[in-house]
Amino acid sequence: MPEFATAFSGMNSDRKLTHSELVRAIRLMIADEYEAIQVYTQLAESIDHELAREVLLDIADEERVHAGEFLRLLQELAPDEVEFYAQGAAEVEAEIAKTSPGKKDTVAEVKSSGPITIGSLKE
């Protein structure tokens, strides 16, 4: 699996990444974190060894934290990302409202509770 789909594939480059290359690299790292979650969870669900299962699931949870860190960094580096995520969330909320009348507006609840931070995720 390692190849790291280049942001210079593990070797120092003769130049620094541009801002747009950094943004793309962060997006790739987010995808890699989600892939790792899938691999660790799938393996954990495929074995009977309790210790190995617990360790794999714990590591999968750590990858979720990493994904959150990268997402927050991406929002800082590319603020327009937030608008796209909000648009996507609003589209899903519209579908939820159609299919589940009476269900609370979860996006509004999140917005009213303030920004999500690493500290708030631990609570």
N, C-alpha and C positions, 0 to 999 in steps of 0.2 A: 504494500500500500504506500509506503513512503515514496514520494517523488515531490510532493508538496507543490505541485502544479505551478511552479515558478512564482515567485517574487524573488527570483534568482536562485531557486532550487538549492538552498542551503549553503551556497558559496557567497562570500563577500563579492560585491560588484564594484566596478570601478566608479560607480556613481550612486548617489542616494535616490531613493524612490521619490517620484513626484507626489504631490498631494493626491491626485486622482489614482495613482498606482497604490498608494497607501490605503485609500478608501476601498479599492477593489480587493486588496490583500486582506483587509479586515472582514469584508463580506465573505471571502473564502474561508477565513478562520472561523467565522460563525457557522458556516456550512459544515466545516470539519468537526466542530463541537457537536452539532446535531447528529452527524454521522457516528461519532464516537458513542453518543448516548444510545443510538440504535444498536450498535454492535455489542456494547456491554450489556444492555438490557436483553437483547436476543440471546446472548450466551448464557446469562443468568437464568433465563426462563427455560433453557435447554439442558440444565444440569441438575443433579441431585445433591451435589456436595454443598451443604448448608453454608460453611464458611466462605467458600469461593463465591457462592451466590450473593451473600451479604456484602462481601468486599466489592464485587462487580457493581451491584446496585448503588453502593455508596459512591463509587467512582463515577457512575453515571450521573448521580446527583451533583457531584462536583463539576462535571462538564456543563450541567445546566447553569451553575453559577458562572462559569467561564463564559458561556454564551451571553448571559446577562451583562457581564463586564464588557464584552466586545460590542454588544448592542448599544450600551451606553456610550462607549467610545465612538462608535459610528455616528451616533446622534450628535456628538460634539464636533466631529470632523465634517459631517455632512448634514447640517441641520434640516435640509429639505426632506431627509428620510422620515422625520417625525410626521410631516404632512402626509406622506404616502401611507404610513402605518395607520394614521388616524382615518384616512379615507377608506382603507381596507376594513378597519374595525367598524366604521359606520355602515359599510355595505353588509357586513355580517349581522350587525344589530338590526338592520332593516329586515333581513331574512328571519332572524329570531322573532321579531315582532309579528311577522306574517304567520310563522309556523307555531308560535307559542304565545298567544295573546295573554296578557296579564303578567308575563315574565318581566322582572325588573330590568331597567336599562343599565347593564353592567358597565358600559363605557362611562356613563354619567357618574356612577358610583366611584369609579377609579379616579376620574378627574376631580371630583369633589374631595377626595381623601388626600389630595396633594401628590407631588411627584413620587414616583417609585425610586427608592434608593437602595443600596446594598443593605443598609440598616433596616429599612422597612421590610425587605424580603426575609430577614432573619426573624422578624417578630411573628 
